[in-house]
Amino acid sequence: MNKLLMQHRTELARALRNHHVERADNGLYFPKQGLFVGGVFRTWVNGKDEQVDPNVMMLAGLTDILAVYFDQAAARTAFFIAPFSNNVTPTNDLTNLTIVSTLGEFVHYSEANRQSWAKDDAAAQAISNHTTPATFTADATAGTVWGAWLTTSATKSSTSSQLPVCATKFAGARVLQENDQLSIEYTITAADGS
């Protein structure tokens, strides 16, 4: 992703200044440059039943990406994946104050914190945690997971110091029993959208 963005950095900065960018639910589209930035969540339970679901990019997350990349804002140093339990479709206007209550963070897993998005190096215009997916081990209360979001806070149910970047509702809910392992991979891509 970085190589493609660096190649067009000046053009993209000009497009942003001149409002020649379209915010789509699942990312950003630069029509003149034919560039799209967006992502997908890939999930499976106990190593089976793989699903791939497109994300909804949060407006706050998109603004942060642009500020870091084009306005020299401080880069985020860590990201975390948080599963959710409400049967709702995330919208792009969710904020740090509304995302936990709206989506109903799923906290019935034995790990103490939200799991790290341990990203691999950028390759082929994409960044992913393919090598080390975030894994959640269901506790005795278990339950149903309807989706997940990417955030900057590790603390379960935290609304402070959190920037929600993107989220997805799974095409099929994940019903977990005690000790089931839900694995979540997130990939963000910058691709030729023309």
C-alpha positions in Angstrom: 0.0 0.0 0.0 2.8 2.4 0.9 4.5 2.1 -2.5 1.3 3.0 -4.4 0.5 5.9 -2.0 4.0 7.3 -2.1 4.0 7.1 -5.9 0.9 9.4 -6.0 1.4 11.3 -2.7 1.5 14.8 -4.2 -1.5 14.1 -6.5 -3.5 12.6 -3.6 -2.7 15.5 -1.3 -3.9 18.0 -4.0 -7.0 15.9 -4.6 -7.7 16.0 -0.8 -7.2 19.8 -0.6 -9.5 20.3 -3.6 -12.2 17.8 -2.3 -11.7 15.5 -5.3 -12.1 12.4 -3.2 -15.2 10.3 -2.6 -15.9 8.7 0.7 -17.5 5.4 0.2 -18.8 3.2 3.1 -15.9 0.8 2.6 -13.1 3.2 2.0 -11.8 6.2 0.0 -11.9 6.6 -3.8 -9.7 9.0 -5.7 -11.5 9.2 -9.1 -8.9 11.1 -11.1 -6.1 8.8 -9.9 -8.2 5.7 -10.1 -7.2 4.7 -6.5 -9.3 2.9 -3.9 -8.3 2.4 -0.2 -10.4 -0.1 1.8 -10.4 -3.4 3.5 -11.9 -6.8 4.4 -12.2 -9.0 7.6 -11.5 -12.7 7.2 -12.8 -15.0 10.0 -13.0 -18.7 10.9 -13.9 -20.7 14.0 -11.6 -23.5 15.2 -9.8 -23.3 11.8 -13.0 -24.0 9.8 -15.8 -22.1 8.0 -13.9 -19.2 6.6 -15.8 -16.1 5.8 -14.6 -12.9 4.1 -16.6 -9.7 4.8 -16.0 -6.1 3.5 -15.5 -3.4 6.0 -17.2 -0.1 6.6 -14.6 2.6 7.2 -15.4 5.0 10.1 -15.2 8.6 9.1 -13.0 9.2 12.2 -10.6 6.5 10.9 -10.5 7.9 7.4 -9.8 11.4 8.7 -7.0 9.9 10.8 -5.5 8.0 7.9 -5.4 11.2 5.8 -4.0 13.3 8.7 -1.2 10.9 9.4 -0.3 10.3 5.8 -0.7 13.7 4.3 -0.7 16.2 7.2 2.2 14.8 9.2 0.1 13.9 12.3 1.6 11.4 14.7 1.2 7.9 13.4 -0.7 5.3 15.5 1.6 2.7 17.0 -0.8 -0.2 17.7 -4.2 -1.5 16.5 -6.6 -4.0 18.1 -9.5 -6.1 17.0 -12.7 -6.0 19.0 -15.6 -8.5 18.3 -19.2 -7.3 18.8 -22.4 -9.1 19.9 -25.3 -6.9 18.7 -27.1 -7.9 15.5 -26.5 -4.5 13.8 -24.8 -3.2 10.7 -22.1 -0.7 11.5 -22.4 2.8 10.0 -19.5 5.0 9.2 -20.5 7.7 11.7 -19.7 5.6 14.8 -17.2 7.3 17.1 -15.2 6.3 20.2 -18.1 7.2 22.3 -20.8 5.4 20.4 -19.2 2.3 18.9 -19.1 0.1 22.1 -22.8 0.7 23.0 -24.1 0.5 19.4 -22.3 -2.7 18.5 -22.3 -4.2 21.9 -18.7 -5.3 22.4 -18.4 -9.1 22.9 -16.2 -9.6 25.9 -16.9 -13.3 26.7 -13.4 -14.5 25.8 -10.6 -15.6 28.1 -7.9 -13.2 26.8 -7.5 -10.2 29.1 -7.7 -7.6 26.3 -8.8 -7.0 22.8 -6.4 -8.8 20.5 -3.6 -7.1 18.7 -3.7 -6.5 15.0 -0.1 -7.9 14.6 0.4 -6.6 11.0 2.8 -8.1 8.6 5.0 -5.8 6.4 3.2 -4.1 3.5 3.3 -6.1 0.3 1.5 -5.9 -3.0 -0.3 -2.7 -1.9 -1.8 -4.4 1.2 -1.2 -4.7 4.9 -2.7 -7.6 6.9 -2.2 -9.7 10.1 -2.2 -12.9 7.9 0.8 -14.4 9.7 -0.7 -13.8 13.2 -4.5 -13.5 13.2 -6.2 -12.1 16.3 -7.6 -15.2 18.2 -10.3 -15.0 20.8 -11.0 -18.1 23.0 -14.6 -18.2 24.2 -15.1 -18.4 27.9 -17.8 -20.4 29.8 -20.5 -17.8 28.9 -19.6 -17.7 25.2 -22.4 -16.5 22.9 -22.8 -15.1 19.4 -20.4 -12.7 17.6 -22.0 -10.7 14.8 -18.9 -8.8 13.7 -15.7 -6.9 14.6 -14.0 -3.6 14.5 -10.4 -2.3 14.3 -9.5 0.2 17.0 -6.5 1.8 18.7 -7.4 0.7 22.3 -6.6 -2.7 23.8 -9.0 -2.4 26.7 -12.2 -4.3 26.6 -15.3 -2.0 26.5 -13.1 1.1 26.5 -14.4 4.3 24.9 -11.4 6.4 26.0 -8.3 6.7 23.9 -10.0 4.7 21.2 -10.2 5.6 17.5 -12.5 3.2 15.7 -11.0 2.7 12.2 -13.3 0.3 10.5 -15.9 -2.4 11.2 -17.9 -5.3 9.6 -21.0 -7.3 10.3 -20.3 -10.9 9.4 -22.4 -12.4 6.6 -23.1 -15.3 9.0 -23.1 -14.9 12.8 -20.4 -16.8 14.7 -22.0 -18.9 17.5 -19.3 -19.8 20.0 -19.2 -22.5 22.6 -16.8 -22.6 25.5 -13.2 -22.9 24.3 -14.1 -22.2 20.6 -11.4 -20.1 19.0 -12.6 -17.2 16.7 -9.7 -16.0 14.5 -9.9 -12.7 12.8 -7.7 -11.3 10.1 -8.0 -7.8 8.7 -6.5 -6.6 5.4 -6.4 -3.0 4.2 -5.6 -2.5 0.5 -4.8 0.4 -1.7 -5.6 -0.6 -5.3 -6.2 0.7 -8.7 -9.9 1.4 -8.7 -10.2 2.5 -12.4 
